[in-house]
Amino acid sequence: MKHALGTGGIQLGNRKILIIEDEVNISDILSHYLRNEGFQTKVANCGNQGLQLVQEFLPDLVLLDLMMPDIDGFEVCKRITANYIIPIIMITAKSDDIDKILGMELGADDYITKPFNIREVSVRIKSIFRRIDLISEAAVDQEHKAIKIGKEIEIYKERHEIYKNGKQIEFTNKEYELLVYLAEHKGRAITREELLDQVWGYEFIGDGRTVDIHVRRVRKKLNEDKHTSIIETIFGVGYKLVFEKVPS
């Protein structure tokens, strides 16, 4: 079972951010600025050290550079998301869409391309924490209640857990938030733009492909495909969640 790092409703001074970045000048600037913003920070200058600090420091969020001397950011991201539920913002010197898409497919929640504005990094971080807090606050009102999708799937918001046929399915934060948003707006066709705004936040600069990637991953984890899924593709618009599977 994955370890869920980070809790809602706590002050910034208790939020811990791990910076995995091999360029010392960049990691120092990030660490100094974020400390002044009220966060706790630790820095790792290579992938292996970063993975070790994830276990020791137990961060609430990871800023992860893509290019490092030992193991690259893709592999680090893959290993973190395999064992922890923790937001990851990838920092890359590349503007190649393929790299960004791959990062999202591996579980990254957001990405920033170098050179970046340090204030933008702070805004992205706070946006992610704000959404985690909102989910936690909403869960208080939903205690012991489940959102049921058909006869197989149950979402327990207060525990941040999703079950299919009684078996828990592990989702990243964004996969979870996406499915919850669709479930809470069942039967309505929702545009990719609305999903980007409501799940990723208005500060996110990605496009509709980010939504498509996450829908595909949700379907795969639920052992469904586009022909037999509760998430119906609305051509030219976006997606709609139906409470009965679409016949193949």
PyRosetta script that sets phi, psi and omega in degrees:
from pyrosetta import init, pose_from_sequence

init()
pose = pose_from_sequence("MKHALGTGGIQLGNRKILIIEDEVNISDILSHYLRNEGFQTKVANCGNQGLQLVQEFLPDLVLLDLMMPDIDGFEVCKRITANYIIPIIMITAKSDDIDKILGMELGADDYITKPFNIREVSVRIKSIFRRIDLISEAAVDQEHKAIKIGKEIEIYKERHEIYKNGKQIEFTNKEYELLVYLAEHKGRAITREELLDQVWGYEFIGDGRTVDIHVRRVRKKLNEDKHTSIIETIFGVGYKLVFEKVPS")
pose.set_psi(1, 140.1)
pose.set_omega(1, -179.8)
pose.set_phi(2, -73.9)
pose.set_psi(2, 151.3)
pose.set_omega(2, 175.6)
pose.set_phi(3, -91.4)
pose.set_psi(3, 127.2)
pose.set_omega(3, 178.2)
pose.set_phi(4, -88.8)
pose.set_psi(4, 113.8)
pose.set_omega(4, 179.1)
pose.set_phi(5, -98.5)
pose.set_psi(5, 145.6)
pose.set_omega(5, 178.5)
pose.set_phi(6, 91.2)
pose.set_psi(6, 140.4)
pose.set_omega(6, 177.9)
pose.set_phi(7, -132.9)
pose.set_psi(7, 153.4)
pose.set_omega(7, -177.6)
pose.set_phi(8, -82.6)
pose.set_psi(8, 161.5)
pose.set_omega(8, 171.2)
pose.set_phi(9, 71.6)
pose.set_psi(9, 22.5)
pose.set_omega(9, 179.0)
pose.set_phi(10, -111.2)
pose.set_psi(10, 161.5)
pose.set_omega(10, -176.4)
pose.set_phi(11, -73.7)
pose.set_psi(11, 157.9)
pose.set_omega(11, -177.8)
pose.set_phi(12, -58.4)
pose.set_psi(12, -34.4)
pose.set_omega(12, -178.5)
pose.set_phi(13, -62.5)
pose.set_psi(13, -18.1)
pose.set_omega(13, 177.5)
pose.set_phi(14, -97.2)
pose.set_psi(14, -4.5)
pose.set_omega(14, 178.0)
pose.set_phi(15, -82.1)
pose.set_psi(15, 129.1)
pose.set_omega(15, -177.0)
pose.set_phi(16, -109.7)
pose.set_psi(16, 128.0)
pose.set_omega(16, -178.8)
pose.set_phi(17, -119.6)
pose.set_psi(17, 126.2)
pose.set_omega(17, 176.4)
pose.set_phi(18, -99.7)
pose.set_psi(18, 125.0)
pose.set_omega(18, 179.4)
pose.set_phi(19, -105.3)
pose.set_psi(19, 114.9)
pose.set_omega(19, 178.0)
pose.set_phi(20, -108.0)
pose.set_psi(20, 99.6)
pose.set_omega(20, -172.0)
pose.set_phi(21, -152.3)
pose.set_psi(21, 125.4)
pose.set_omega(21, -175.7)
pose.set_phi(22, -83.9)
pose.set_psi(22, -16.2)
pose.set_omega(22, 177.0)
pose.set_phi(23, -85.2)
pose.set_psi(23, 107.6)
pose.set_omega(23, -172.0)
pose.set_phi(24, -59.2)
pose.set_psi(24, -39.6)
pose.set_omega(24, -178.9)
pose.set_phi(25, -63.1)
pose.set_psi(25, -35.9)
pose.set_omega(25, 179.2)
pose.set_phi(26, -73.2)
pose.set_psi(26, -45.3)
pose.set_omega(26, -179.2)
pose.set_phi(27, -63.7)
pose.set_psi(27, -36.6)
pose.set_omega(27, 178.5)
pose.set_phi(28, -65.9)
pose.set_psi(28, -43.0)
pose.set_omega(28, 179.6)
pose.set_phi(29, -63.3)
pose.set_psi(29, -46.6)
pose.set_omega(29, 179.2)
pose.set_phi(30, -60.5)
pose.set_psi(30, -47.3)
pose.set_omega(30, -177.7)
pose.set_phi(31, -62.6)
pose.set_psi(31, -45.8)
pose.set_omega(31, -178.6)
pose.set_phi(32, -63.0)
pose.set_psi(32, -45.7)
pose.set_omega(32, -178.0)
pose.set_phi(33, -64.9)
pose.set_psi(33, -44.9)
pose.set_omega(33, -177.0)
pose.set_phi(34, -68.6)
pose.set_psi(34, -32.6)
pose.set_omega(34, 174.0)
pose.set_phi(35, -64.2)
pose.set_psi(35, -41.5)
pose.set_omega(35, 177.1)
pose.set_phi(36, -64.8)
pose.set_psi(36, -25.1)
pose.set_omega(36, 177.1)
pose.set_phi(37, -81.6)
pose.set_psi(37, -5.6)
pose.set_omega(37, 176.3)
pose.set_phi(38, 104.1)
pose.set_psi(38, 5.3)
pose.set_omega(38, 179.1)
pose.set_phi(39, -90.1)
pose.set_psi(39, 157.0)
pose.set_omega(39, 166.5)
pose.set_phi(40, -91.4)
pose.set_psi(40, 138.3)
pose.set_omega(40, -178.5)
pose.set_phi(41, -134.2)
pose.set_psi(41, 153.1)
pose.set_omega(41, 167.0)
pose.set_phi(42, -137.8)
pose.set_psi(42, 152.8)
pose.set_omega(42, -175.7)
pose.set_phi(43, -121.6)
pose.set_psi(43, 136.1)
pose.set_omega(43, 171.0)
pose.set_phi(44, -121.1)
pose.set_psi(44, 135.0)
pose.set_omega(44, -176.8)
pose.set_phi(45, -102.0)
pose.set_psi(45, 11.4)
pose.set_omega(45, 172.4)
pose.set_phi(46, -157.0)
pose.set_psi(46, 166.3)
pose.set_omega(46, -175.6)
pose.set_phi(47, -64.0)
pose.set_psi(47, -43.8)
pose.set_omega(47, -178.2)
pose.set_phi(48, -64.3)
pose.set_psi(48, -40.7)
pose.set_omega(48, 177.4)
pose.set_phi(49, -64.8)
pose.set_psi(49, -37.7)
pose.set_omega(49, 178.5)
pose.set_phi(50, -61.8)
pose.set_psi(50, -44.2)
pose.set_omega(50, 179.0)
pose.set_phi(51, -63.1)
pose.set_psi(51, -37.2)
pose.set_omega(51, 177.6)
pose.set_phi(52, -65.3)
pose.set_psi(52, -42.0)
pose.set_omega(52, -178.8)
pose.set_phi(53, -70.6)
pose.set_psi(53, -26.6)
pose.set_omega(53, 174.3)
pose.set_phi(54, -58.4)
pose.set_psi(54, -41.8)
pose.set_omega(54, 178.9)
pose.set_phi(55, -71.0)
pose.set_psi(55, -39.7)
pose.set_omega(55, -173.9)
pose.set_phi(56, -84.7)
pose.set_psi(56, -42.6)
pose.set_omega(56, -173.9)
pose.set_phi(57, -87.0)
pose.set_psi(57, -26.1)
pose.set_omega(57, -178.1)
pose.set_phi(58, 50.0)
pose.set_psi(58, 64.3)
pose.set_omega(58, -175.9)
pose.set_phi(59, -70.5)
pose.set_psi(59, 158.9)
pose.set_omega(59, 174.6)
pose.set_phi(60, -89.5)
pose.set_psi(60, -15.8)
pose.set_omega(60, 178.9)
pose.set_phi(61, -159.6)
pose.set_psi(61, 148.8)
pose.set_omega(61, 178.4)
pose.set_phi(62, -120.4)
pose.set_psi(62, 128.8)
pose.set_omega(62, 167.8)
pose.set_phi(63, -96.2)
pose.set_psi(63, 117.6)
pose.set_omega(63, -169.1)
pose.set_phi(64, -123.4)
pose.set_psi(64, 117.3)
pose.set_omega(64, 175.7)
pose.set_phi(65, -73.7)
pose.set_psi(65, 145.8)
pose.set_omega(65, -178.0)
pose.set_phi(66, -79.8)
pose.set_psi(66, -41.8)
pose.set_omega(66, -175.0)
pose.set_phi(67, -102.3)
pose.set_psi(67, 115.9)
pose.set_omega(67, 178.8)
pose.set_phi(68, -137.6)
pose.set_psi(68, 160.8)
pose.set_omega(68, -171.0)
pose.set_phi(69, -72.9)
pose.set_psi(69, -25.5)
pose.set_omega(69, -175.9)
pose.set_phi(70, -102.6)
pose.set_psi(70, -71.8)
pose.set_omega(70, 175.3)
pose.set_phi(71, -120.8)
pose.set_psi(71, 141.2)
pose.set_omega(71, -173.1)
pose.set_phi(72, -77.4)
pose.set_psi(72, 169.5)
pose.set_omega(72, -176.6)
pose.set_phi(73, -62.7)
pose.set_psi(73, -30.4)
pose.set_omega(73, 178.0)
pose.set_phi(74, -61.0)
pose.set_psi(74, -46.4)
pose.set_omega(74, -179.1)
pose.set_phi(75, -67.6)
pose.set_psi(75, -40.8)
pose.set_omega(75, 177.7)
pose.set_phi(76, -61.1)
pose.set_psi(76, -45.5)
pose.set_omega(76, 178.4)
pose.set_phi(77, -58.8)
pose.set_psi(77, -44.4)
pose.set_omega(77, -179.4)
pose.set_phi(78, -60.4)
pose.set_psi(78, -43.3)
pose.set_omega(78, -178.4)
pose.set_phi(79, -70.2)
pose.set_psi(79, -37.4)
pose.set_omega(79, 179.3)
pose.set_phi(80, -66.4)
pose.set_psi(80, -49.1)
pose.set_omega(80, -176.1)
pose.set_phi(81, -69.9)
pose.set_psi(81, -18.2)
pose.set_omega(81, 176.7)
pose.set_phi(82, -73.6)
pose.set_psi(82, -21.8)
pose.set_omega(82, -174.0)
pose.set_phi(83, -123.3)
pose.set_psi(83, -15.8)
pose.set_omega(83, -175.5)
pose.set_phi(84, -135.9)
pose.set_psi(84, 151.6)
pose.set_omega(84, 169.8)
pose.set_phi(85, -102.6)
pose.set_psi(85, 98.0)
pose.set_omega(85, -173.8)
pose.set_phi(86, -149.0)
pose.set_psi(86, 134.7)
pose.set_omega(86, 179.3)
pose.set_phi(87, -65.9)
pose.set_psi(87, 140.2)
pose.set_omega(87, 178.3)
pose.set_phi(88, -129.2)
pose.set_psi(88, 127.4)
pose.set_omega(88, 171.9)
pose.set_phi(89, -109.4)
pose.set_psi(89, 118.5)
pose.set_omega(89, 179.3)
pose.set_phi(90, -84.4)
pose.set_psi(90, 136.4)
pose.set_omega(90, 175.3)
pose.set_phi(91, -114.0)
pose.set_psi(91, 121.3)
pose.set_omega(91, -175.2)
pose.set_phi(92, -134.2)
pose.set_psi(92, 145.6)
pose.set_omega(92, 175.4)
pose.set_phi(93, -83.3)
pose.set_psi(93, -9.3)
pose.set_omega(93, -178.0)
pose.set_phi(94, -95.2)
pose.set_psi(94, 142.7)
pose.set_omega(94, 175.7)
pose.set_phi(95, -103.3)
pose.set_psi(95, 7.6)
pose.set_omega(95, -178.1)
pose.set_phi(96, -65.1)
pose.set_psi(96, 124.5)
pose.set_omega(96, -179.9)
pose.set_phi(97, -60.0)
pose.set_psi(97, -31.3)
pose.set_omega(97, -178.8)
pose.set_phi(98, -61.9)
pose.set_psi(98, -41.8)
pose.set_omega(98, 178.4)
pose.set_phi(99, -64.1)
pose.set_psi(99, -41.2)
pose.set_omega(99, -179.7)
pose.set_phi(100, -65.8)
pose.set_psi(100, -43.1)
pose.set_omega(100, 179.9)
pose.set_phi(101, -64.1)
pose.set_psi(101, -42.6)
pose.set_omega(101, 179.1)
pose.set_phi(102, -62.0)
pose.set_psi(102, -41.9)
pose.set_omega(102, 177.9)
pose.set_phi(103, -59.0)
pose.set_psi(103, -43.0)
pose.set_omega(103, 178.3)
pose.set_phi(104, -64.6)
pose.set_psi(104, -40.7)
pose.set_omega(104, 180.0)
pose.set_phi(105, -64.1)
pose.set_psi(105, -28.5)
pose.set_omega(105, -179.9)
pose.set_phi(106, -85.8)
pose.set_psi(106, -4.9)
pose.set_omega(106, 174.1)
pose.set_phi(107, 116.2)
pose.set_psi(107, 2.2)
pose.set_omega(107, 177.6)
pose.set_phi(108, -66.4)
pose.set_psi(108, 144.6)
pose.set_omega(108, -178.7)
pose.set_phi(109, -90.4)
pose.set_psi(109, -24.5)
pose.set_omega(109, -175.9)
pose.set_phi(110, -161.0)
pose.set_psi(110, 169.1)
pose.set_omega(110, 176.5)
pose.set_phi(111, -146.9)
pose.set_psi(111, 151.2)
pose.set_omega(111, 177.0)
pose.set_phi(112, -133.2)
pose.set_psi(112, 135.7)
pose.set_omega(112, -178.6)
pose.set_phi(113, -99.8)
pose.set_psi(113, 133.0)
pose.set_omega(113, 174.4)
pose.set_phi(114, -73.1)
pose.set_psi(114, 146.7)
pose.set_omega(114, -6.5)
pose.set_phi(115, -74.6)
pose.set_psi(115, 145.5)
pose.set_omega(115, -176.6)
pose.set_phi(116, -123.7)
pose.set_psi(116, 161.8)
pose.set_omega(116, 173.6)
pose.set_phi(117, -87.3)
pose.set_psi(117, 125.2)
pose.set_omega(117, -175.9)
pose.set_phi(118, -59.2)
pose.set_psi(118, -30.9)
pose.set_omega(118, 178.8)
pose.set_phi(119, -68.3)
pose.set_psi(119, -33.6)
pose.set_omega(119, 178.3)
pose.set_phi(120, -63.2)
pose.set_psi(120, -40.1)
pose.set_omega(120, 178.1)
pose.set_phi(121, -59.2)
pose.set_psi(121, -45.7)
pose.set_omega(121, -179.6)
pose.set_phi(122, -62.5)
pose.set_psi(122, -41.8)
pose.set_omega(122, 179.4)
pose.set_phi(123, -62.8)
pose.set_psi(123, -43.3)
pose.set_omega(123, 180.0)
pose.set_phi(124, -62.1)
pose.set_psi(124, -43.8)
pose.set_omega(124, -179.8)
pose.set_phi(125, -61.6)
pose.set_psi(125, -49.0)
pose.set_omega(125, -177.9)
pose.set_phi(126, -64.5)
pose.set_psi(126, -33.6)
pose.set_omega(126, 177.5)
pose.set_phi(127, -63.0)
pose.set_psi(127, -42.7)
pose.set_omega(127, 178.7)
pose.set_phi(128, -64.5)
pose.set_psi(128, -45.8)
pose.set_omega(128, 179.5)
pose.set_phi(129, -64.0)
pose.set_psi(129, -36.3)
pose.set_omega(129, 179.6)
pose.set_phi(130, -62.8)
pose.set_psi(130, -40.0)
pose.set_omega(130, 179.8)
pose.set_phi(131, -70.2)
pose.set_psi(131, -36.4)
pose.set_omega(131, 176.3)
pose.set_phi(132, -62.9)
pose.set_psi(132, -42.6)
pose.set_omega(132, 179.2)
pose.set_phi(133, -63.0)
pose.set_psi(133, -42.6)
pose.set_omega(133, -179.6)
pose.set_phi(134, -62.9)
pose.set_psi(134, -39.2)
pose.set_omega(134, 177.3)
pose.set_phi(135, -63.7)
pose.set_psi(135, -43.5)
pose.set_omega(135, -179.6)
pose.set_phi(136, -64.2)
pose.set_psi(136, -41.4)
pose.set_omega(136, -179.9)
pose.set_phi(137, -66.8)
pose.set_psi(137, -41.0)
pose.set_omega(137, 178.9)
pose.set_phi(138, -64.9)
pose.set_psi(138, -31.0)
pose.set_omega(138, -178.2)
pose.set_phi(139, -64.8)
pose.set_psi(139, -28.5)
pose.set_omega(139, -179.7)
pose.set_phi(140, -60.1)
pose.set_psi(140, -38.5)
pose.set_omega(140, -179.2)
pose.set_phi(141, -78.5)
pose.set_psi(141, -12.4)
pose.set_omega(141, -176.8)
pose.set_phi(142, -111.4)
pose.set_psi(142, 17.8)
pose.set_omega(142, -175.2)
pose.set_phi(143, -56.8)
pose.set_psi(143, 132.6)
pose.set_omega(143, 178.7)
pose.set_phi(144, 66.2)
pose.set_psi(144, 9.8)
pose.set_omega(144, 176.9)
pose.set_phi(145, -108.6)
pose.set_psi(145, 147.8)
pose.set_omega(145, 179.7)
pose.set_phi(146, -122.6)
pose.set_psi(146, 142.4)
pose.set_omega(146, 168.6)
pose.set_phi(147, -85.5)
pose.set_psi(147, 118.3)
pose.set_omega(147, -176.8)
pose.set_phi(148, -101.9)
pose.set_psi(148, 132.3)
pose.set_omega(148, 177.1)
pose.set_phi(149, -115.9)
pose.set_psi(149, 104.7)
pose.set_omega(149, -175.1)
pose.set_phi(150, 63.7)
pose.set_psi(150, -149.1)
pose.set_omega(150, -179.2)
pose.set_phi(151, -98.5)
pose.set_psi(151, -6.6)
pose.set_omega(151, -170.8)
pose.set_phi(152, -106.7)
pose.set_psi(152, -34.6)
pose.set_omega(152, -167.6)
pose.set_phi(153, -110.3)
pose.set_psi(153, 134.3)
pose.set_omega(153, 177.2)
pose.set_phi(154, -131.1)
pose.set_psi(154, 134.5)
pose.set_omega(154, 177.9)
pose.set_phi(155, -114.4)
pose.set_psi(155, 121.7)
pose.set_omega(155, 177.3)
pose.set_phi(156, -107.3)
pose.set_psi(156, 99.2)
pose.set_omega(156, -173.6)
pose.set_phi(157, -66.3)
pose.set_psi(157, -35.6)
pose.set_omega(157, -177.1)
pose.set_phi(158, -67.3)
pose.set_psi(158, -22.8)
pose.set_omega(158, 179.0)
pose.set_phi(159, -105.6)
pose.set_psi(159, -3.8)
pose.set_omega(159, -178.5)
pose.set_phi(160, 57.1)
pose.set_psi(160, 46.0)
pose.set_omega(160, -175.4)
pose.set_phi(161, -130.3)
pose.set_psi(161, 146.2)
pose.set_omega(161, 177.2)
pose.set_phi(162, -128.0)
pose.set_psi(162, 132.9)
pose.set_omega(162, -178.6)
pose.set_phi(163, -122.8)
pose.set_psi(163, 145.6)
pose.set_omega(163, 171.3)
pose.set_phi(164, -128.5)
pose.set_psi(164, 121.2)
pose.set_omega(164, -176.8)
pose.set_phi(165, 52.9)
pose.set_psi(165, 38.8)
pose.set_omega(165, 176.9)
pose.set_phi(166, 81.9)
pose.set_psi(166, -2.9)
pose.set_omega(166, -179.5)
pose.set_phi(167, -106.3)
pose.set_psi(167, 129.4)
pose.set_omega(167, -178.4)
pose.set_phi(168, -71.6)
pose.set_psi(168, 135.7)
pose.set_omega(168, 176.9)
pose.set_phi(169, -110.4)
pose.set_psi(169, 129.9)
pose.set_omega(169, -178.5)
pose.set_phi(170, -83.3)
pose.set_psi(170, 127.6)
pose.set_omega(170, 177.6)
pose.set_phi(171, -125.2)
pose.set_psi(171, 149.1)
pose.set_omega(171, 170.2)
pose.set_phi(172, -72.8)
pose.set_psi(172, 169.6)
pose.set_omega(172, -179.4)
pose.set_phi(173, -56.7)
pose.set_psi(173, -47.0)
pose.set_omega(173, -176.3)
pose.set_phi(174, -70.1)
pose.set_psi(174, -37.5)
pose.set_omega(174, 175.9)
pose.set_phi(175, -61.4)
pose.set_psi(175, -43.7)
pose.set_omega(175, 179.2)
pose.set_phi(176, -62.5)
pose.set_psi(176, -49.5)
pose.set_omega(176, -177.9)
pose.set_phi(177, -62.7)
pose.set_psi(177, -37.1)
pose.set_omega(177, 179.2)
pose.set_phi(178, -63.6)
pose.set_psi(178, -49.3)
pose.set_omega(178, -178.6)
pose.set_phi(179, -64.9)
pose.set_psi(179, -40.4)
pose.set_omega(179, 178.5)
pose.set_phi(180, -62.0)
pose.set_psi(180, -44.9)
pose.set_omega(180, -178.9)
pose.set_phi(181, -62.5)
pose.set_psi(181, -43.1)
pose.set_omega(181, 178.2)
pose.set_phi(182, -63.7)
pose.set_psi(182, -41.4)
pose.set_omega(182, -178.9)
pose.set_phi(183, -66.2)
pose.set_psi(183, -36.8)
pose.set_omega(183, -179.4)
pose.set_phi(184, -76.8)
pose.set_psi(184, -8.7)
pose.set_omega(184, 176.5)
pose.set_phi(185, -126.0)
pose.set_psi(185, 42.1)
pose.set_omega(185, -175.4)
pose.set_phi(186, -55.8)
pose.set_psi(186, 143.3)
pose.set_omega(186, 175.2)
pose.set_phi(187, 79.6)
pose.set_psi(187, -4.2)
pose.set_omega(187, -179.3)
pose.set_phi(188, -106.6)
pose.set_psi(188, 132.9)
pose.set_omega(188, 175.6)
pose.set_phi(189, -71.6)
pose.set_psi(189, 122.4)
pose.set_omega(189, -176.5)
pose.set_phi(190, -114.9)
pose.set_psi(190, 128.1)
pose.set_omega(190, -177.8)
pose.set_phi(191, -71.3)
pose.set_psi(191, 157.7)
pose.set_omega(191, 175.1)
pose.set_phi(192, -61.0)
pose.set_psi(192, -36.6)
pose.set_omega(192, -179.9)
pose.set_phi(193, -62.9)
pose.set_psi(193, -41.6)
pose.set_omega(193, 178.4)
pose.set_phi(194, -65.4)
pose.set_psi(194, -41.6)
pose.set_omega(194, 178.9)
pose.set_phi(195, -63.6)
pose.set_psi(195, -41.2)
pose.set_omega(195, 176.9)
pose.set_phi(196, -61.1)
pose.set_psi(196, -42.4)
pose.set_omega(196, -177.6)
pose.set_phi(197, -69.4)
pose.set_psi(197, -43.4)
pose.set_omega(197, -173.3)
pose.set_phi(198, -84.5)
pose.set_psi(198, -30.3)
pose.set_omega(198, -177.8)
pose.set_phi(199, -96.9)
pose.set_psi(199, -43.2)
pose.set_omega(199, -178.3)
pose.set_phi(200, -94.8)
pose.set_psi(200, -24.9)
pose.set_omega(200, 178.8)
pose.set_phi(201, 100.2)
pose.set_psi(201, 152.2)
pose.set_omega(201, -175.3)
pose.set_phi(202, -66.7)
pose.set_psi(202, -19.4)
pose.set_omega(202, 179.9)
pose.set_phi(203, -76.0)
pose.set_psi(203, -18.4)
pose.set_omega(203, -176.0)
pose.set_phi(204, -68.9)
pose.set_psi(204, 135.0)
pose.set_omega(204, -174.2)
pose.set_phi(205, -106.2)
pose.set_psi(205, 13.1)
pose.set_omega(205, 178.6)
pose.set_phi(206, -74.4)
pose.set_psi(206, -178.7)
pose.set_omega(206, -179.9)
pose.set_phi(207, -124.2)
pose.set_psi(207, -170.3)
pose.set_omega(207, -175.1)
pose.set_phi(208, -60.9)
pose.set_psi(208, -21.4)
pose.set_omega(208, 179.5)
pose.set_phi(209, -64.9)
pose.set_psi(209, -30.1)
pose.set_omega(209, 176.6)
pose.set_phi(210, -60.7)
pose.set_psi(210, -44.0)
pose.set_omega(210, 177.9)
pose.set_phi(211, -63.0)
pose.set_psi(211, -46.1)
pose.set_omega(211, -179.0)
pose.set_phi(212, -58.5)
pose.set_psi(212, -42.5)
pose.set_omega(212, -179.9)
pose.set_phi(213, -61.3)
pose.set_psi(213, -45.3)
pose.set_omega(213, -177.6)
pose.set_phi(214, -70.5)
pose.set_psi(214, -36.9)
pose.set_omega(214, 175.1)
pose.set_phi(215, -61.1)
pose.set_psi(215, -43.8)
pose.set_omega(215, 179.4)
pose.set_phi(216, -60.8)
pose.set_psi(216, -40.2)
pose.set_omega(216, 179.7)
pose.set_phi(217, -68.9)
pose.set_psi(217, -39.0)
pose.set_omega(217, 177.8)
pose.set_phi(218, -62.9)
pose.set_psi(218, -45.3)
pose.set_omega(218, 178.6)
pose.set_phi(219, -59.2)
pose.set_psi(219, -43.0)
pose.set_omega(219, -178.9)
pose.set_phi(220, -63.3)
pose.set_psi(220, -42.9)
pose.set_omega(220, -179.0)
pose.set_phi(221, -68.4)
pose.set_psi(221, -28.4)
pose.set_omega(221, 176.5)
pose.set_phi(222, -86.3)
pose.set_psi(222, 4.8)
pose.set_omega(222, 179.1)
pose.set_phi(223, 60.8)
pose.set_psi(223, 43.1)
pose.set_omega(223, 179.3)
pose.set_phi(224, -128.8)
pose.set_psi(224, 169.4)
pose.set_omega(224, 173.3)
pose.set_phi(225, -133.0)
pose.set_psi(225, -179.1)
pose.set_omega(225, -173.7)
pose.set_phi(226, -66.4)
pose.set_psi(226, -16.8)
pose.set_omega(226, -178.5)
pose.set_phi(227, -90.7)
pose.set_psi(227, -21.7)
pose.set_omega(227, -175.9)
pose.set_phi(228, -128.6)
pose.set_psi(228, 26.1)
pose.set_omega(228, -171.8)
pose.set_phi(229, -98.4)
pose.set_psi(229, 153.1)
pose.set_omega(229, 171.7)
pose.set_phi(230, -72.0)
pose.set_psi(230, -17.8)
pose.set_omega(230, 177.2)
pose.set_phi(231, -97.0)
pose.set_psi(231, 108.5)
pose.set_omega(231, -175.2)
pose.set_phi(232, -93.9)
pose.set_psi(232, 132.1)
pose.set_omega(232, 176.7)
pose.set_phi(233, -80.9)
pose.set_psi(233, 126.6)
pose.set_omega(233, 176.4)
pose.set_phi(234, -103.1)
pose.set_psi(234, 105.4)
pose.set_omega(234, -172.6)
pose.set_phi(235, -55.3)
pose.set_psi(235, 129.5)
pose.set_omega(235, 177.6)
pose.set_phi(236, 77.0)
pose.set_psi(236, 0.6)
pose.set_omega(236, -178.2)
pose.set_phi(237, -123.8)
pose.set_psi(237, -69.1)
pose.set_omega(237, -176.3)
pose.set_phi(238, 172.1)
pose.set_psi(238, -119.6)
pose.set_omega(238, -174.1)
pose.set_phi(239, -141.5)
pose.set_psi(239, 157.0)
pose.set_omega(239, 176.5)
pose.set_phi(240, -140.4)
pose.set_psi(240, 136.8)
pose.set_omega(240, 177.2)
pose.set_phi(241, -95.1)
pose.set_psi(241, 127.0)
pose.set_omega(241, 176.7)
pose.set_phi(242, -112.0)
pose.set_psi(242, 148.1)
pose.set_omega(242, -174.9)
pose.set_phi(243, -89.6)
pose.set_psi(243, 0.7)
pose.set_omega(243, 170.8)
pose.set_phi(244, -129.6)
pose.set_psi(244, 139.6)
pose.set_omega(244, -177.3)
pose.set_phi(245, -62.9)
pose.set_psi(245, 144.3)
pose.set_omega(245, 175.6)
pose.set_phi(246, -72.7)
pose.set_psi(246, 127.8)
pose.set_omega(246, 179.7)
pose.set_phi(247, -60.8)
pose.set_psi(247, 144.5)
pose.set_omega(247, 178.0)
pose.set_phi(248, -78.4)
pose.dump_pdb("model.pdb")
